[in-house]
Amino acid sequence: MDSASRLLTEYPNSAYLLDHYAAEGMYFTVSSQFKKALESLDKGVALAKKLGLRYEEQRLQLQRFYALYNDKSYGAAKSVVIYLMKQREMMKLATNRLQLYYGMAVADQGMKDMTGAFDWLKRYSELSDSVSQSKFKNDINAMEIKYRNAESQKKNSIILAALQYNTSGLCMANSISHNLLYNPVNGYLSRYRYVFFNAKRLKIYMNIFSHQ
């Protein structure tokens, strides 16, 4: 991390520094060095604003929330969440809203505002249920499509097999027709029965699948 910091200081306005500040902030947060974490993240936020990178700024702001919350600075942590909830990009995705609702709930809990914590936790729970139901419906639809495709392939395979079987029967009937030179009556009847039997079988196959 130190070597990366020395390298990136040569390019103080590089967007690559944002990943460095994010990684540094995470390292300090996990090691409970919250003040250092906030120093790194504040630098990242300032640079992201300077470069006009709104998504990167919001990502770093969310990391600031976790550092502030773990540092028991609940009021400041809540302010970060309120700021993020005003950002249109952040609120587009349901998964982002879930994080922010939960952040508001735990921040209010830390500030002993149990009414606020309950309200935000209720919003979180309702949205979470909605997201789960939506995912469940998508999974069911995917399973139905997969099943229909499999049934369609199965139907096509059986019809193809029936066609091939009927074709082979016609070929055999044509072969039998040559016996008309030797046995006209029996040959004609055999050919007629064979073609009629296979045509009837193919018709039965088609009727079965046309009603599925």
N, C-alpha and C positions, 0 to 999 in steps of 0.2 A: 504493500500500500504506500509506503514512504517513497519507493523508487518511482511508482506511478505518479505520485504527487509532484515530485521534482520534474518529471518529464512533462507533465501537463501544465506546469506553471509557465513554460515557454509559450504556451498558447492560451492565455487567460480567458479568451472569449470563445474557446472551442466547445461545441456541444458535447464532446466526449467527456468533458469535466463533469457533466451532470450525472453520468453513471458513477463516476468516481465519488462525488459527494453523496450519492444515494448509498453506495456500498459502505462508505465511511460512516454515514449516519446509522446504518443498520448494525455495523460492527460495534459502535459505541453504545447503541441502544441495548443490544443483546448482552453486552458486558456491563450494563447498568451505569455507564458513564454518560448520563443524560445531557449534561451541560455541553459536553464535547459533541455529542450527537446533534444537538440543536445548532451549534455553531456551524457544523458542516452543512446541515440541511438548509440553514438560513442563507449560506453562500450559494447553494444550489438553486434555491427559490429566486434569489436576486438575479442570478445569471439567466435562468429560464425566462424570467420576465423581460430581461434585457434583449434576449434573442427572440422573444415573441413566441415561445414554445409553451402553449397553454397546457397541453396534456402532461408535459414533463413537470411543469410547475405544480399541477394538481397532484401528480404522483408524489412529489417531494413534500407537499403540504400534508398529504395523508400520513407520510412517515413522521412528520412533525407532530401530528396528533398522537401517535403511539408513544413517541418520546415524552411528550408533555404529560400524557395520561400516566405513564409509568413513573414519572417524576412527581406524581400526585398534584400536578398543576391543572386541576380539573376545569377551572374557569377558562384558562387559556386554551386548553384542549377543546372545550366546547366551542369557543370562538372560531377555531380552525374548522370545525365541522359545519358551523353555520355559514362560514365563508364558502366552503365547498358546495354546500347545498344551493348556493346562489349561482353556481356555474352550470350553464346549460349542458356542456359536454359531459360533466360528471353525472348529471341526473338522468341522462338518456338510458343508461343500462340499469336493469333491475338489480343486478349483482352489486353495482356501485351504491345504489340506494339502500340496499340491505346493510352494507358496511356503515353508511352514514347514520342510518336509523339506530343501529346498534351502538355506534359511537356516541350519539346523543343520549341514549339510555344509560350507558355506563358513566358518562360524564355527569349526568344529573344525579345518578346514584352516589357518585363520589362527592358531590356537593350537597348530599342529604336531601335532595329534592325528589322524594319518592313518587310524588304525583306525576311529575314530568317524566321520571324514569319509567313508570308504569305505562304512560301514554305512548312513549316512543317504543317501548318493548312490544306493545300491542300492535303498533304499525308494522314493526319488524316481523312479528309473527304472522300477520295477515298477508304481507307481501311474500314472505317465505312460503306460506301455504299455496299462494297463487302461482309462484314460480315452480313449485313441486308439481302441482296439478298440470301446469302447462307442459312440463317436461314429460310427465306421465302420458298425456295425450299424444305428444309427439312420438314417444316410444311405441304406443299402441298403433298409431298410424303407420309407422315404419314397419312394424310387424305385419300389419294387414297387407301393405304393399308387397312385402317380401313373400307372404303366403300366396297372394294372387299371382305374382310372377311365377312362383314355383308351380302352381296349379295350371297356369297357362302353358308353361313348358311341358308339363306332364300331358295335358290335353293334346298339344301339337305332336308330341312324340307318339301317342297312341293313334291319332288320326293318320300320321305318316306311316306307321306300321300297318294300319288297315289298308291304306292305299297301296303300299308295297305288296301286301298279301293279295289284294284284289288283282293287281297288275300281273303278279306271277300266275294267278289263276287264269287270267285271260290268255296269257302266253301258253299255258298248258292246254287251254281249250282250243286255241289255234292249232296246237300240235295234234290234238285229237281229231280236228276237222280233216286232217290229211287222211284219216282212216275211212273217210267217206268213199274213197276209191275202192276200198275193200269191203266195207260194211256200211252202206249208206244209211240204213234205218237206225241201227244202234249207234253209229257215230253221230248222227244228227241229234238224237235224243240226249246222248251223254254231254255233248257240247252245250246244248240248251240248258240242261239242269245245272251244269257247273257254273255257267255265267250268271244264271238267275240266282243261285245260292250265294255267290260272292257279292253280287250287287245288293241283294237284300241285307247281307251282313254289314256292308258299308253304310247302308241307309240307317240301320239300327244304331251304329256308332254315331252317325251325325245327329240323329234325333236325341240321343242321350246327352251329348255335349251342348246342343243348342238350348237345352233347358237348365243348364248349370249356371 
